[in-house]
């Protein structure tokens, strides 16, 4: 497993001396090296390409999911919370230097995952959208598709066995398989490998999907697990946790939500597995940074 280093999250200021120096340096590089990529030509912006790292942002969107991955100048946004999160999500991306997304992905059709994506779709340049197979009829997902069509953003349907790259990170699609009936257990599951470090994103997967993943023989071990379905009692069973064996887990949920997430049964299993837990309802935005060997983690609130 990767070595984990904890540090306090410090919110970046949009303007400041360091940012101004970086901007001047970037402009000078553009003058000296005219072939350097820009946002418009689909290449990494200088700000995002500065570090050879994988950043994984678990964005606090209340009772919903939103994760931003930045790797060597390329970007992927997985889910976006509810429609009420749209403006705040766009603001978070701008604050962290994201003006273009290489991928925008919906783990499944529910509004607490796909609803807030309307903000980035309207505000940012997006190269490609990703979604799972056989999504059920759902108003939030229909709006998502309409917005993609209006902006002429191509949509690729992905499922188990597919793969893609994000900078130096390799992303394997572990689920869903064909023939599902939609819903939580038909969520997109992504395993992201960067050097010796691994992150596993499970959307709203619960027991049935976890059993399918275990029976499929797919590699599940990971340093960091995004816990399924906001910490529902039906997610992250004992057998699944033993196979993943994470050092860290993250639950994305809203404070005082109507569902009682995260459920005590799930929290008990994480304690038994000796997993260090972060929660967006307690820690706010949570950011992991991997250099391929070590992982550092920081959060908005202690």
N, C-alpha and C positions, 0 to 999 in steps of 0.2 A: 504494500500500500504506500501511497505517497505521504510524505511528511507534511503535516498540517501546521501552519503558523497562524496564530490569531493576532489581529490588530484592530484598533477601533476605526470605524468608517468615518471619514470626514467628507462632508458635502463639498463638491467642487464649486468654486465661484465662477460665474460665467465670465466675468471680466477681472483682470488683475495683471500684475506685472509679469508673472510667469506666462500667463496666457498670451499677453502681448508679445513677449519675446518669441514664443513658439510660432505665433502668427507671422512675425517678421521673418523668422528663419524659414518658414514654409514658403513665403513669397519669394525670398531670395533663391531658394532651391528651384522654384518654378522658373525663375529667370535664367539660372545657370543650367538647369537640366530641363529643357522644354518638353522632353518626352515623358517626364514624370506624370503618372496618372492623376486624374481629377475625378470629382464626383460625377460629372456629366458624361465622361467617356467610359464609365463603368469600372474604373480602377480604384483601389483604396485611396482615401484621402490621407494626406500626410499625418494628420493628428492621430487617426486610428491605426496607421501602419507603423507608428513610432516604436512600439514594443513587440517583441517576438513572444507573445503570451496569448493565452486563452482567458478571457474574462467571461464570467457567468454571473449575470445580474438577476437576482430574484426580486422583482419589482413589487413593492407593496401596493396592491390594487384592491385591498379589502377582501371581501369574500369572492375571490376569483384567482385566476392564474395569469402570470405574465413573466416570461423569462427572455432576457436579451443576451445573446452570445456574440462576442467580438473576438475574432482570432486573426491576428496578423493583417488587419485592415479590412477583413470581410465581416459581414454582420448577418445575424439571423434573429428574428423576433418570433418567439413561440408563444402564441396566445396574447390576449390583451385586456383581460378582465371584462367588466360589464360596459354597456354603452356610456354610463356615467363617468367611466375612467378615460374616455377617449382623449380629452384635452390634456389631462394630467400625464397620460402616457406619452403623448407627443412632446410635452414639455420636458419630461425626464430624458427622452432620447436626445433632444436638442442640447440639454445641459451636459450630456456626456459625449458630445461631439458627433452624434449620428445624424447625418443628413441624407443618407442613402442606405437602403436595406437590400442586401443581395437576396435574402429570402424572408418572406413573411408566412408563418405557418399557423394553421388552426388545428389543435389537437383533436377536437371534435366539435359538434355543432352547438353546444349549449352556450347560452348568452353570457355566462360568467367567464367564458374563455374567448369567445369570438367577438363579443359585442364591442369591446374597446378598440378593436383593430381599425375601426373606421377613422380614428384620429390619424395614425401614421399613414393610412392609405391616402387620405386627403392631403397630408402635409409633406410627405417624403417621396423621393424617387424610389421605386421598388422594382427590382429586376424580375422577380418570380414569386408566385404564391404557391404554397403547398397545402394539401388537405388529404384527408383519409378517404377510403373507399365507402361507397354505399351509405352516404349520410342520409338520415331520415329527413322528412319534410319538417323544417323548423324556420320560423320567421327570422330569427337572428342570422342563421346561416344563409337564408335567401338574400337578406340585406348585404351580407358579406360578399356573396357572389355578384350581386348587382353593382356594388362599389368597385369590385375588380374589373368588371366589364366596362363600366364608365371610364375608368382610368386606363383601360387597355393593358391591364397587367395579366400576363399569361398565368394560367393555373395548371399545375401538374398534380395529378392524383397519385399518391404514394402509399405503399403498404409493406408488409413483411417481405424482407429480402432485398429491398431497395437500399441504396447508399448514396451519399454525396460528400463533398469535401467543403470545409470552411477554413480558408487559410491552410494551416498545417494540421488541422483537426480532421479526423475521419469520423463520419456520422453514419451509423448503421440503423436502419429502420427495422425494429424487432416485431412490431405489431402496428396495426391489426392485420389479421389474415383475411383472405377473401371469404365472403359468405356470412359475415356477421349481420346483426340486425340493428346496429347503431347503438347509441347510448354510451354510458360511462365505460363499459368494458370493451368498447370499440375505439378507445382512445389511441392516438398515435403514441408509440413508445420509441424514444430515441436513445441510443447509447453513443456517447461522444468520447472519443479517445484522442488525447493530446499527449504525445510522448508516453510517459509511464502513468499518466493520470487519466481517470475515467469518471464521467458523469452519466447518470441514468435519469431520464425524464419519463414519467409514467402517466401524465395527464390525470384523468379521473379513474384510472384502472382500479378495479376491486378484485375480489377473490377469483371470479371466473377467469378473468384475463390473466391474472397471475398464475393460475393453474395451467392455462394454455402455454404461457411463456416457459414455465418450468418443464412441461412435457415436450416442448418443441426442441429442447436442447440448446437454445440460444445462449450465448455468453451473457451473463447477468452481473458479474462482479463489478463493483464500482466503488470509488472513494466517496462520492457524494451522490445521495439518492434524493430525488424530488418525490416526496411521499404522495401516493395516489389519493385522489378525491379529498383534498383538503384535510386529511387526517381522519377520515371516516373509519369506524370500527371494522368495516369490511375490507380495508386496504392494508397492505404490508403485513401479511400473515407471517407466522413463525418460519415456515419453510421458505418462503420468499426472502425473508430477511437473512436467513442462513446462507442462501445462495448468493445474494448480493453482497453481504458482509460489508456494509458501508462504514466508514469512519464517521461520516457526518450525514445528517438528514435535514431536509428543509420542508416545512409545512407552510403552504400559502393559504391563509384564511383571514377573515375579518374579525376584529375584536367584538365579542358579544353577539356573534352571528346567530340566526334563528335555528341553525342545525345542530348547535352544540359542538361544532368542530373546533379543535380536534377532540375525538372521543377518548375517554380514559382507557378503554381497552387497547387502543392503538398506542397511546403513550406508554402504557405498561409494557407492551411488547418491545418498544424502542429502548426502554430502560433495561429490560432483561437482556437485550442484544448489546448493551453498553455503547449505544450510538449517541454521539453528541448532537443535540437537536437545536436547530434554529427555527424560529417562527416569525412570519411577517407581522402577525398581530402583536408581537412583543418586541421584535428587533427592527421593525421597519424594513427598509431596503437592505438586502444582504448581497454582498459581492464576494465571489471567489475568484482568485487569480492564480492560474497555473503557468509555470515556466516549462512544463513538460516533466519536471522531476518533483517539485515541491508545490504545494497549494497554500496560499494565504487566504484568510477569510476576514472580512470586516463587515460591520453592520452599522446602520444609522443610529440605533439606540443600544446602550449597554443592556 
